[in-house]
Amino acid sequence: MPSSRSERQPERPGEDQTGGDHPVSSVEPALRELIAVSVSVGADPDLVQGGGGNASVKSADGKRIYVKASGTPLAEMSAERGWAELDLPAALAVLDRADLRRMEPARREAQVLRALEDAVLRPSGARPSVESSLHALLDRVVIHTHPVGLGAFLSSRQSARLWPTLLEGIASRPPLYIGYVDPGFTLAVALKDAIASYEAREGCRPDVVLLENHGLFVAADSGEEALELTLRITLAGQEWIGGRRVNPERFDAVAEGGPADVRGSIEAFVRGALLRGGASPALVRRDPTDEARRFAGSAEAVATAGSGAFTPDQIVYCRTCPLVLAAGDREQAAKEVSGYREDRGVDPRVIIVPGEGVFYAAADLAQIKVISEVYRGAIAAIRSCARGGGPRLLTQQQAGFIEEWEVENYRASLLAAGGRTLTGRVAVVTGAGSGLGRGIALGLVEAGATVVGLDVDRSAVEDVAASQPAGRFLPLACDVTSEESVRAAFAAAAASAGGIDYLVNAAGIAPAFALVDFPVEAWRKALEINLTGYFLCAREAARWLQEQGAGGSIINLTSKTGLDASKANSAYNATKAGEIHLMRGWALELGADGIRVNCVAPGNVFKGSKIWNDEYIRVCARKRGISPEEVIPYYISLAPLGKEIEPRDIADAVVFLLSDAARNITGQVLVVDGGQVMVR
């Protein structure tokens, strides 16, 4: 059992946990308490996973209730967002509407939501949780969580008989156990009736409600009491599954290690099967936990997993059933993916390769984090259910209700939000720490891709990552002139995201010397970075793309100088022209694999450029016989359009060439220079 704060016990509510910049003193006390409780509970993925869980606090006069708003994780609640204030009597009145009890479920849940929205006092437009009426039935502070260990217990066949032993001496009042009921209005009505019977029997309302195959409700007069009780019950559930945590507290966007050899890589096998089987582009990540590895090695456990789901959240985030793939046969694996999609009408999110591991698939790493947290709960349930008489899976009817339920579909749609040009794609960008490499990487992130940013300057790519949404830009230190470093970087990309779709070679230097003064060391360094670096990265990318067997794209960032040489620029002229010819050869060689190879040739891009530094500008000034201050205006004037070229212009060109809009373009040079150089 946890014995220290590092084991992620729920924290006590305090004035430093509002989760935002809003001054604590200006927040209404009940709302301040809700935020503190929500942030504390929401920070622990063994208590709540993804957008699940809920909390509420009633005002001192008992007329209003503050409750989490739909679509906002508890941990992200703040004074500015993530909550709704409702008229408490109006929220309770929803449960007394006889017309709602007679409605067909899908229509009824929409009507319930509208009724709760009518009860919202503020903020305008807030979407209250559908559990708001349920919260209104209990004590002043209510915390609803999905503790992994307790959830595993509640998903075993004999939980209704065994719960008194599990929770003996924990609560001051006997807990209320509710057999599985469809979430939403049906559950709220069932709880209302059960509470009425409980009050008649015990003379008080329950402070603990156990929801079969669902989770836990704890109610108390204060946030501190509610947190303490939640902690005690959570630890009892954790003891049920062996006294261990299931979900790591930290989520590292960059996975450590990676496949030693691309050939035969299980990551490439799984991701390639999804892409070739017609699934939407997705990142793939293997579950690194020992529990997941042992689970995948048990034929009995895998068979149970394939039989259905334990909880509503598992269906929402992970699908009702995982896809089980046998390793080895690439074509058969693709057929299995296609068959899963045809049978179920959705892409798989959990893929089990027996003997190899459990893999999660989603459009980005933030979604994979949620899926992994929820599915580890299912793994814990399967591996511990024998103690409780075996697994109790949701019936086909119960699962169907969740799959069709409008409110759960809303939550799922938040998870799957995106639809941008490159959503679900993985792009490796070299030189991503500064200049055009950085601008291209940011453009790809904006287009929906997950970018693995390589740069010899580790701090530079880490700074870029800090400015981006979590898990969308993965910073890796890499020397593109080192075969070992390049191989390790691509292996880390595969471990983090399952493979790659695109490579953008953008790392480069431009030493400017007159021919007679050109140091051979500078010449050789330029060739190493601008040519050998492009070659090594393209070679490794091609290996991964061929192993996945689902096409892909490589772009060499060249220059207008590769088409039209400039004075006193021997190394840059040669390497930029060489990059174009390398591209043409690779396009011929890789076309049969569906891999497209193109070049983008920028004109003069000054903003954020390491090439256009003060020394380079002075060299250009001497070449042109002008002052350094006149250099940039002069070069802009050379283009017919007369407009400064921005990093965004280059990023847009790269996004276009990587997208399906350019699916029949390969072996070409796209010049983005305002018309200064015409391709002939």
HELIX and SHEET records of a PDB file:
HELIX    1   1 ARG A    5  GLU A    7  5                                   3    
HELIX    2   2 VAL A   24  SER A   26  5                                   3    
HELIX    3   3 PRO A   29  GLY A   42  1                                  14    
HELIX    4   4 LEU A   74  GLU A   76  5                                   3    
HELIX    5   5 LEU A   88  ALA A   93  1                                   6    
HELIX    6   6 VAL A   94  ASP A   96  5                                   3    
HELIX    7   7 ALA A   98  ARG A  102  1                                   5    
HELIX    8   8 PRO A  105  ASP A  118  1                                  14    
HELIX    9   9 SER A  132  ALA A  136  1                                   5    
HELIX   10  10 VAL A  148  LEU A  154  1                                   7    
HELIX   11  11 SER A  159  LEU A  166  1                                   8    
HELIX   12  12 PHE A  185  GLU A  202  1                                  18    
HELIX   13  13 GLY A  223  TRP A  240  1                                  18    
HELIX   14  14 ILE A  266  ARG A  276  1                                  11    
HELIX   15  15 ASP A  290  ALA A  296  1                                   7    
HELIX   16  16 ALA A  299  ALA A  305  1                                   7    
HELIX   17  17 PRO A  312  CYS A  318  1                                   7    
HELIX   18  18 ARG A  330  ARG A  344  1                                  15    
HELIX   19  19 LEU A  365  SER A  384  1                                  20    
HELIX   20  20 CYS A  385  GLY A  388  5                                   4    
HELIX   21  21 GLN A  396  GLU A  404  1                                   9    
HELIX   22  22 GLU A  406  LEU A  415  1                                  10    
HELIX   23  23 GLY A  435  GLU A  446  1                                  12    
HELIX   24  24 ARG A  458  ALA A  466  1                                   9    
HELIX   25  25 GLU A  483  ALA A  497  1                                  15    
HELIX   26  26 LEU A  515  ASP A  517  5                                   3    
HELIX   27  27 VAL A  520  LEU A  527  1                                   8    
HELIX   28  28 GLU A  528  THR A  532  3                                   5    
HELIX   29  29 GLY A  533  GLN A  548  1                                  16    
HELIX   30  30 LYS A  560  GLY A  562  5                                   3    
HELIX   31  31 SER A  570  LEU A  590  1                                  21    
HELIX   32  32 GLY A  591  ASP A  593  5                                   3    
HELIX   33  33 ASP A  614  ARG A  624  1                                  11    
HELIX   34  34 PRO A  628  SER A  637  1                                  10    
HELIX   35  35 PRO A  647  LEU A  658  1                                  12    
HELIX   36  36 ASP A  660  ALA A  662  5                                   3    
SHEET    1   A 8 VAL A 120  ARG A 122  0                                        
SHEET    2   A 8 TRP A  83  ASP A  87 -1                                        
SHEET    3   A 8 ARG A  64  LYS A  68 -1                                        
SHEET    4   A 8 ASN A  54  LYS A  58 -1                                        
SHEET    5   A 8 VAL A 141  THR A 145 -1                                        
SHEET    6   A 8 GLY A 215  ALA A 220 -1                                        
SHEET    7   A 8 VAL A 208  LEU A 211 -1                                        
SHEET    8   A 8 LEU A 176  ILE A 178  1                                        
SHEET    1   B 4 LEU A 283  ARG A 286  0                                        
SHEET    2   B 4 GLY A 357  ALA A 362 -1                                        
SHEET    3   B 4 VAL A 350  VAL A 353 -1                                        
SHEET    4   B 4 LEU A 323  VAL A 324  1                                        
SHEET    1   C 7 PHE A 473  ALA A 477  0                                        
SHEET    2   C 7 THR A 450  ASP A 455  1                                        
SHEET    3   C 7 VAL A 426  THR A 430  1                                        
SHEET    4   C 7 TYR A 502  ASN A 505  1                                        
SHEET    5   C 7 GLY A 552  LEU A 557  1                                        
SHEET    6   C 7 ILE A 595  PRO A 602  1                                        
SHEET    7   C 7 VAL A 669  VAL A 672  1                                        
END                                                                             
